[in-house]
Amino acid sequence: MQKRILERVISDIDIIGRSSNIFNKILCFATTVKNTAPQFVVYFQGDMQNTFSEMQSHQDDHVNEAASEYSLESTATYLSEKFSDATHIVMIRPSHLEEGIFAKFSNFTEHIDETGCINKPNTEVIAIPELYSVLQNVSNHLQVTSVRYILCGFSKGCSVLNSLVDELPLVYYNKSFANHQSTCDKLWSSIDEFHWLDSGNSQYQHYPNDKDNLVSTDQQYGAVSLFAVLCSKYFVPVKVYVSPYTFERGQVPEQLSVFKQQFNSMIERLAQTRSVQSSLEVKWYFFKDKLKFDQKFRNHFKVLKEFQPNK
């Protein structure tokens, strides 16, 4: 397949988030697709990823070696080829790259360690209004309206998707955050798809979970169940892509199994009373061969090139 030529239309400018003193660096590419209804692929990067020039000049050999294939520019090209109807690839950068390697999405997550990993869910609602505000402001900057979104997180970037899900019980069951319900519905109603690309969060939780401490009665659902309800309401499919590099860490197999079971269980429950057009699908990559750690690490990034959202 011939590589698509992308035009960089936003180059690391600051876009205002949920308040006037919160800014997000945005890198945005326009594709050659000219749809009447614009579609943005919104991407949250993993560790090590940066622009080609920054990666190439980094002192770490692993970062240097990954520059040509997995820079943000190359990743934008892969995404534009996989989502062929997309009019723009929007990359929401982390607030900080510790040592030029570890992505910290502190505008979306409250509790992170020194490497940017989430060590417990948000106790305030910040990810949902932050993402909604950023997407609205990017659209205004590009002077487009009625935008549809495909959300993709890779590795550490999946922590943002996890935070969106984890905040749902706060939004719908905590009166202190009830004002975010309309924002949440507006956000979900504009989303076409969710994609978890080899979620990575070190020794902590890699995938969302129905937290018992957030479910107080039989009438209330946990985070994943609420996520399923919203995805069902707005016909949003969810796809998860997994490689051995992340899957073989600690409790990840159990976490992923629980995530899938809780989501699909709620979908089945909803399907008993109405038509449901949402699902959670898990796709496996590079599991056939026994690989050494270095090869697993390389294949972790290779998921960006190999994942097939439409197969």
Residue pairs with C-beta under 8 A, 6 or more apart in sequence:
1 81
3 77
3 81
4 31
4 32
4 77
4 80
4 81
5 32
6 29
6 30
6 31
6 73
6 76
6 77
6 80
6 89
7 29
7 30
8 27
8 28
8 29
8 73
9 28
9 29
9 30
9 88
9 142
10 26
10 27
10 28
10 90
10 138
10 141
10 142
11 27
12 25
12 26
12 27
12 51
12 93
13 25
13 26
13 141
14 23
14 24
14 25
14 26
15 23
15 24
15 25
15 26
15 134
15 137
15 138
15 141
16 22
16 23
16 24
16 133
16 134
16 137
17 23
17 24
17 107
17 130
17 133
17 134
17 137
18 126
18 129
18 130
18 132
18 133
22 107
22 130
24 92
24 93
24 95
24 107
24 130
24 134
25 92
25 93
26 90
26 91
26 92
26 93
26 134
26 138
27 51
27 72
27 76
27 90
27 91
27 93
28 88
28 89
28 90
28 91
28 138
28 142
29 73
29 76
29 80
29 88
29 89
30 87
30 88
31 80
31 86
31 87
31 88
31 89
33 39
33 84
33 85
33 86
33 87
34 87
35 85
35 87
37 146
37 148
38 87
38 88
38 139
38 144
38 145
38 146
38 147
38 148
39 83
39 85
39 86
39 87
39 88
39 147
39 148
39 149
39 150
39 192
40 86
40 87
40 88
40 89
40 90
40 135
40 138
40 139
40 147
40 148
40 149
40 150
41 79
41 80
41 83
41 86
41 88
41 89
41 90
41 149
41 150
41 152
42 90
42 92
42 135
42 149
42 150
42 151
42 152
43 75
43 76
43 79
43 89
43 90
43 91
43 92
43 152
43 153
43 154
43 157
44 91
44 92
44 94
44 105
44 152
44 153
44 154
44 156
44 157
44 158
44 159
44 160
44 161
45 72
45 75
45 91
45 93
45 94
45 103
45 154
45 155
45 156
45 157
46 103
46 154
46 155
46 156
46 157
46 200
46 301
47 101
47 102
47 103
47 115
47 116
47 155
47 156
47 200
48 55
48 60
48 62
48 63
48 66
48 70
48 101
49 55
49 66
49 70
49 71
49 72
49 75
49 103
49 154
50 58
50 63
50 71
50 72
50 97
50 100
51 71
51 72
51 73
52 67
52 68
52 71
52 72
52 73
52 74
54 100
55 63
55 64
55 66
55 67
55 70
55 71
56 64
56 67
58 64
58 67
58 100
58 101
60 100
60 101
63 100
63 101
66 301
68 74
69 301
69 305
70 301
70 304
72 91
75 91
75 154
75 304
76 89
76 91
78 304
78 305
79 86
79 89
79 152
80 86
80 89
82 307
82 308
82 309
82 310
83 150
83 309
86 150
87 144
88 142
90 135
90 138
92 131
92 134
92 160
94 103
94 104
94 105
94 106
94 116
94 156
95 104
95 105
95 106
95 107
96 104
96 106
96 116
97 103
97 104
98 104
98 114
98 115
98 116
102 114
102 115
102 116
102 156
103 116
103 156
103 157
104 112
104 116
105 112
105 116
105 156
105 157
105 159
105 160
106 112
106 116
107 126
107 130
108 126
108 127
108 130
108 131
108 159
108 160
108 163
109 118
109 122
109 126
109 127
109 159
109 160
109 163
110 122
110 123
110 124
110 126
111 118
111 119
111 120
111 121
111 122
111 123
112 118
112 119
112 159
113 119
113 202
115 202
116 156
116 159
117 156
117 159
117 201
117 202
117 203
117 204
118 159
118 162
118 163
118 201
118 204
118 205
119 204
121 163
121 166
121 167
121 211
121 223
122 163
122 166
122 167
122 170
123 170
124 170
124 177
125 167
125 170
125 171
125 177
125 180
126 163
126 167
127 160
127 163
127 164
127 166
127 167
128 164
128 167
128 171
128 180
128 183
128 184
128 187
129 180
129 183
131 160
131 164
131 187
132 183
132 186
132 187
135 147
135 149
135 187
135 190
139 145
139 147
147 190
148 190
148 191
148 192
149 190
149 191
149 192
150 191
150 192
150 193
150 195
151 161
151 191
151 193
151 194
151 195
152 195
152 197
153 159
153 160
153 161
153 195
153 196
153 197
153 199
154 197
154 198
154 303
154 304
155 197
155 198
155 199
155 200
155 246
155 300
156 200
156 201
157 197
158 196
158 197
158 198
158 199
158 200
158 201
158 206
159 199
159 201
161 194
161 196
161 199
162 199
162 201
162 205
162 206
162 207
162 208
165 208
165 223
165 224
165 226
165 227
166 208
166 211
166 223
167 223
168 184
168 223
168 226
168 227
168 230
169 211
169 214
169 215
169 220
169 221
169 222
169 223
169 226
170 177
170 214
171 177
171 178
171 180
171 181
171 184
172 178
172 181
172 184
172 226
173 214
173 216
173 220
184 230
185 230
188 230
188 231
188 233
188 234
188 236
189 234
191 234
191 236
192 236
193 236
193 237
193 238
193 239
193 309
194 231
194 236
194 237
194 238
194 239
195 239
195 240
195 241
195 307
195 309
196 207
196 238
196 239
196 240
196 241
197 241
197 303
197 304
197 307
198 241
198 242
198 243
198 245
198 246
198 285
198 300
198 303
199 206
199 207
199 240
199 246
200 206
200 245
200 246
200 300
202 249
203 249
203 250
205 255
206 246
206 249
206 252
206 255
206 256
207 240
207 252
207 255
207 256
207 258
207 259
208 223
208 224
208 227
208 259
209 222
209 223
209 224
209 255
209 258
209 259
209 262
210 221
210 222
210 223
210 224
210 225
210 262
211 222
211 223
212 222
214 222
214 223
215 221
215 222
221 229
221 266
222 262
224 259
224 262
224 263
224 266
225 262
225 263
225 265
225 266
227 238
227 263
228 262
228 263
228 264
228 266
228 267
228 270
228 278
228 280
229 266
229 270
230 236
231 237
231 238
231 263
231 278
232 266
232 267
232 270
232 276
232 277
232 278
235 277
235 278
236 278
237 278
237 279
237 280
237 281
238 263
238 278
238 279
238 280
238 281
239 280
239 281
239 282
239 283
239 309
240 256
240 259
240 260
240 280
240 281
240 282
240 283
241 282
241 283
241 285
241 303
241 307
242 256
242 282
242 283
242 284
242 285
243 284
243 285
243 286
243 287
243 296
243 299
243 300
243 302
243 303
244 286
244 287
244 291
244 296
244 299
245 296
245 297
245 299
245 300
246 252
246 300
247 253
247 256
247 287
248 296
256 282
259 280
260 280
260 282
263 280
264 279
264 280
267 276
267 278
267 279
267 280
270 276
283 307
283 308
285 299
285 302
285 303
285 306
285 307
286 296
286 299
286 302
291 299
